[in-house]
């Protein structure tokens, strides 16, 4: 990535939210009529979701403004069937409950990194609900769901301490279960709490009536329908652009920032304000204007953990040491993100060490070199931020950012005037 010669001054538009897109696709497939999902993310993860839904019997059509998802028709699913998960956690966790609704035997498998990602919480809960699952004794891909044509549903305990997606998977499918779903959280609190709120919000938008009482969530059976739904911009993908303003002492506007949202990426506005960056919001979007100087900070990112890579990269240039905590679960993401960040940031001269549940970052002069990305889209974004202050940083396989933002490299270069 190029290093700018002057503070950045740019206006940026980011694509639709991956988290919202894939939840909307699932609910559209469970609806009674077709749904036009406007401005969805077009990325590998989103295509894997529409492909998986297509295998299960929900056709999709691309239009000028989005993707039209047709209701799930289980009879269209071949028997047996195969679903390719790639390295997508949402596809791996959200689609097995849908496979259980049909009569086919469906085998799920993905890329090698996905086979190391946690799946036990959702597979165990589905088994407890009576779903026939064969994982060979290892709750990870590859595994097989033998559908029975319906799922009774009811009350089930869910350990979502490794991923909030375990809970979301059951809640999203709940309206299609005969008795709905009552999911009781056990174990430690799930990470990324805003994503649970996002799931509940989308369920309401599509006509369900979810409720929550402490650690118990209930979704009754419902006929879903939302003929027209518009996806918000992905605020986590917007974060590195706003952080670029802080690092270079420049100004960046991100267009179409929603007035209210459940996306965890919205927290970046609070972070930048805490760091002394000017953040303004108007009808056009959000603008960050920085000075290029940053204090050290103590952060608990448990609820916004997907921002850890870019925040850690930015804090390498703070005036004092910083600590990030509450993100031990990142060891089970696309890669072990904590180990990867410690290795790559330290490899370029930073002093970054793992703690029990996060990172300790001690600013140190950084140098050029290669930043390895481990097939992880968020690490590409972290490396791009380092390149703002360190000339000669080469990013290994930047195309892996296509998982959530296929046009990131072009947008980043455009911001820098390159």
URWOZI-V312583 format. One record per residue. N is the residue number from 0. PHI is phi in degrees with one decimal (999 if undefined). Layout:
BEGIN
N & PHI
N & PHI
END
This chain:
BEGIN
0 & 999
1 & -71.5
2 & -104.0
3 & -69.0
4 & -87.3
5 & -145.2
6 & -56.1
7 & -70.8
8 & -147.8
9 & -153.2
10 & -118.2
11 & -127.8
12 & -119.3
13 & -106.4
14 & -74.8
15 & -65.9
16 & -67.2
17 & -64.9
18 & -62.3
19 & -71.8
20 & -54.8
21 & -71.1
22 & -67.3
23 & -63.3
24 & -61.9
25 & -63.2
26 & -66.9
27 & -63.8
28 & -65.0
29 & -89.8
30 & -80.4
31 & -86.4
32 & -134.5
33 & -65.8
34 & -123.5
35 & -90.2
36 & -93.7
37 & -86.8
38 & 51.6
39 & -73.0
40 & -67.2
41 & -107.9
42 & -147.3
43 & -60.1
44 & -60.7
45 & -68.6
46 & -68.2
47 & -61.4
48 & -68.7
49 & -65.1
50 & -64.1
51 & -64.1
52 & -64.3
53 & -63.4
54 & -60.9
55 & -76.7
56 & 117.0
57 & -109.9
58 & -71.7
59 & -131.6
60 & -131.4
61 & -86.1
62 & -120.5
63 & -66.2
64 & -114.3
65 & 170.2
66 & -129.9
67 & -96.9
68 & -102.9
69 & -94.0
70 & -58.6
71 & -62.0
72 & -122.6
73 & -55.1
74 & -66.2
75 & -79.0
76 & -78.7
77 & -64.9
78 & -135.4
79 & -78.9
80 & -128.6
81 & -126.5
82 & -121.3
83 & -91.1
84 & -94.2
85 & 57.9
86 & -122.7
87 & -100.5
88 & -66.5
89 & -65.9
90 & -66.5
91 & -63.6
92 & -98.3
93 & -86.6
94 & -90.5
95 & -56.9
96 & -61.3
97 & -70.8
98 & -62.4
99 & -66.9
100 & -77.6
101 & -100.2
102 & -93.9
103 & -92.1
104 & -94.0
105 & -122.6
106 & -100.0
107 & -114.5
108 & -153.3
109 & -146.8
110 & -65.8
111 & -51.5
112 & -62.3
113 & -66.9
114 & -65.5
115 & -98.9
116 & -86.8
117 & -62.6
118 & -135.9
119 & -57.0
120 & -59.2
121 & -78.4
122 & -66.6
123 & -64.0
124 & -64.8
125 & -63.6
126 & -59.8
127 & -64.5
128 & -88.3
129 & 95.3
130 & -78.5
131 & -85.6
132 & -127.1
133 & -117.4
134 & -116.7
135 & 64.9
136 & 88.3
137 & -122.3
138 & -73.3
139 & -158.7
140 & -61.1
141 & -79.6
142 & -147.0
143 & -127.1
144 & -108.5
145 & -100.7
146 & -67.9
147 & -112.7
148 & 92.5
149 & -165.9
150 & -130.0
151 & -66.6
152 & 82.4
153 & 110.6
154 & -93.8
155 & -150.7
156 & -86.8
157 & -131.0
158 & -95.6
159 & -106.5
160 & -66.0
161 & -89.0
162 & -164.8
163 & -65.9
164 & -63.7
165 & -60.7
166 & -69.3
167 & -58.5
168 & -58.1
169 & -73.5
170 & -65.5
171 & -62.9
172 & -83.4
173 & -51.0
174 & -59.8
175 & -91.9
176 & -80.9
177 & -57.3
178 & -108.5
179 & 67.5
180 & -142.2
181 & -121.8
182 & -104.7
183 & -106.3
184 & -71.8
185 & -125.7
186 & 80.7
187 & -72.7
188 & -65.5
189 & -66.2
190 & -73.3
191 & 55.3
192 & -52.3
193 & -57.5
194 & -70.5
195 & -68.5
196 & -59.9
197 & -61.0
198 & -60.8
199 & -62.8
200 & -64.3
201 & -68.6
202 & -58.0
203 & -63.8
204 & -60.5
205 & -89.0
206 & 103.9
207 & -84.1
208 & -128.4
209 & -73.1
210 & -142.0
211 & -137.7
212 & -131.8
213 & 64.8
214 & -96.4
215 & -116.6
216 & -118.1
217 & -130.4
218 & -128.4
219 & -76.7
220 & -57.5
221 & -158.3
222 & -93.8
223 & -90.1
224 & -174.2
225 & -155.5
226 & -60.3
227 & -143.2
228 & -136.0
229 & -111.5
230 & -85.7
231 & -71.2
232 & -60.4
233 & -80.1
234 & -74.1
235 & -69.6
236 & -73.8
237 & -76.8
238 & -53.7
239 & -60.3
240 & -70.0
241 & -68.4
242 & -64.9
243 & -62.9
244 & -63.6
245 & -65.0
246 & -74.1
247 & -100.5
248 & 73.6
249 & -110.0
250 & -137.9
251 & -133.3
252 & -107.6
253 & -104.8
254 & -75.7
255 & 63.8
256 & -64.9
257 & -67.4
258 & -66.4
259 & -141.3
260 & -161.9
261 & -98.2
262 & -66.9
263 & -64.8
264 & -62.3
265 & -63.0
266 & -61.8
267 & -59.3
268 & -64.2
269 & -66.1
270 & -59.2
271 & -63.1
272 & -62.2
273 & -62.2
274 & -85.4
275 & 89.9
276 & -86.6
277 & -76.1
278 & -125.4
279 & -122.6
280 & -125.8
281 & -140.6
282 & -66.5
283 & -88.1
284 & 155.9
285 & -118.6
286 & -121.4
287 & -112.1
288 & -130.0
289 & -112.1
290 & -108.8
291 & 88.1
292 & -112.5
293 & -133.9
294 & -83.2
295 & -71.3
296 & -153.3
297 & -107.4
298 & -127.9
299 & -105.5
300 & -104.4
301 & -53.3
302 & -87.8
303 & -131.1
304 & -63.4
305 & -66.0
306 & -87.1
307 & -54.5
308 & -58.4
309 & -74.5
310 & -66.7
311 & -61.7
312 & -62.7
313 & -61.7
314 & -71.0
315 & -63.0
316 & -110.2
317 & -72.7
318 & -78.7
319 & -132.6
320 & -61.2
321 & -135.1
322 & -132.5
323 & -112.3
324 & -132.8
325 & 80.6
326 & -127.4
327 & -58.8
328 & -65.1
329 & -65.3
330 & -68.5
331 & -112.1
332 & -92.2
333 & -48.5
334 & -141.4
335 & -74.4
336 & -64.3
337 & -67.7
338 & -63.3
339 & -64.9
340 & -65.3
341 & -60.8
342 & -68.6
343 & -75.4
344 & -68.0
345 & -68.7
346 & -64.2
347 & -99.7
348 & 106.1
349 & -71.2
350 & -110.4
351 & -122.5
352 & -127.7
353 & -77.9
354 & -113.3
355 & -58.9
356 & -134.3
357 & 177.5
358 & -138.5
359 & -111.7
360 & -121.7
361 & -111.6
362 & -55.0
363 & -154.8
364 & -55.6
365 & -109.4
366 & -133.6
367 & -70.5
368 & 157.6
369 & -98.8
370 & -102.7
371 & -82.4
372 & -110.2
373 & 55.8
374 & 56.2
375 & -120.4
376 & -60.1
377 & -70.0
378 & -74.0
379 & -61.7
380 & -65.9
381 & -62.9
382 & -63.4
383 & -61.4
384 & -65.9
385 & -59.1
386 & -63.3
387 & -66.4
388 & -113.4
389 & -124.5
390 & -65.5
391 & 82.8
392 & -84.8
393 & -100.0
394 & -101.7
395 & -71.4
396 & 50.2
397 & -63.5
398 & -64.0
399 & -64.1
400 & -67.7
401 & -62.0
402 & -56.7
403 & -131.1
404 & -151.8
405 & -57.0
406 & -96.2
407 & -62.2
408 & -60.1
409 & -67.5
410 & -64.7
411 & -64.7
412 & -63.4
413 & -64.5
414 & -60.2
415 & -86.8
416 & 74.4
417 & -95.0
END
